[in-house]
Amino acid sequence: METKITCLHDRHVALGAHMEPFGGFDMPIQYTTISEEHNAVRNNCGVFDVSHMGEVVVKGKDAEKFVNHIFTNEVKGAAAGDIFYGMMLYPDGGTVDDFLTYKMGENDFFLVVNAANTDKDFAYMQENAKGFDIDLRNVSDDYGQLAVQGPNSEKVLRDVLGIECAELGFYKSMVIEKDGKQVIVSRTGYTGEDGFEIYGTHEFIVKSWDALMKAGVTPCGLGCRDTLRFEVGLPLYGHELSEKISPVMAGLSMFCNFDKEEFIGKEAIAKQKEEKPEARIVGIELEGKAIPRAGYEVLHDGEVVGHVTTGYRCISTDKSVCMALVKKGHGKLDTPLEIQIRKKTFPGVVVKKKFYDKHYKK
């Protein structure tokens, strides 16, 4: 399959970014070092090209009904500008994807899905759209997207891009006009810091990127996007969620509205929640400096009880930590576990998945 590029590809190459395939796109992993970019977001402001993300529009008489059918969270009665995080499930409770649902207006929704899953998600939505009076469109190619993140991001949007966003609440969006075109601005953040997402035409995104670079905002790659989201316990599809890992197993039941009449997979995950899942995602902190990586085995008294889904030497806390999928009975806080790193095992203990405190503006 041909690797795609975003509208900012030549900008990344010109900056000397280290490029690698991700989600079907050739993407910047880092420009300088992961820790330098990570710290820029934690302490000041950084900008990510996230134009690889997928966008799907759902409009029409049954739009709300349809979104509620395929999405675990409740969108009924939401106001325009509200944003919801949730999942789309298979009937057996496995996760198709996790994504954000933006309510744009009455029976008008904008879904932002993971890049690698865009085609799969859209096909699954089409499959489940029968009988609903909706206009369902994959508009991913029409949008570029920037994520401006960090404690100074609000000031940067105002001073550099002329976007007034002080009044925009957490998990809210607004539509503004720039250069005669509509731009969607939201405040969610996948880094644990205050931050904004900007969706616009490719021309507008390129122009905005150039202005941010000229103003000295740090360009950030997907390397530190992963370290930032991981530290604050946010999941990544394919690691902490997958067709085999349900939201209940991932500890994300709070984004599944069990009071809703129905959604695909509801019965399966309700049963799982009641009976306690066979395995779940936990946090583990290791003694010493050895780094647990995805795929490494987790042991208890020499017996394999799980595997690491994401692991790092935490940049913000300087501790070796990971998230891991472990069998029932081994996930309680303070449970001693070991991690197999090459030929040695290293002792650790189960801790909360949030290794660093979030600093969202709420």
Order of alpha helices (4+ residues) and beta strands (2+ residues): alpha-beta-beta-alpha-beta-beta-alpha-beta-beta-beta-alpha-beta-beta-alpha-beta-beta-beta-alpha-beta-alpha-alpha-beta-beta-beta-beta-beta-beta
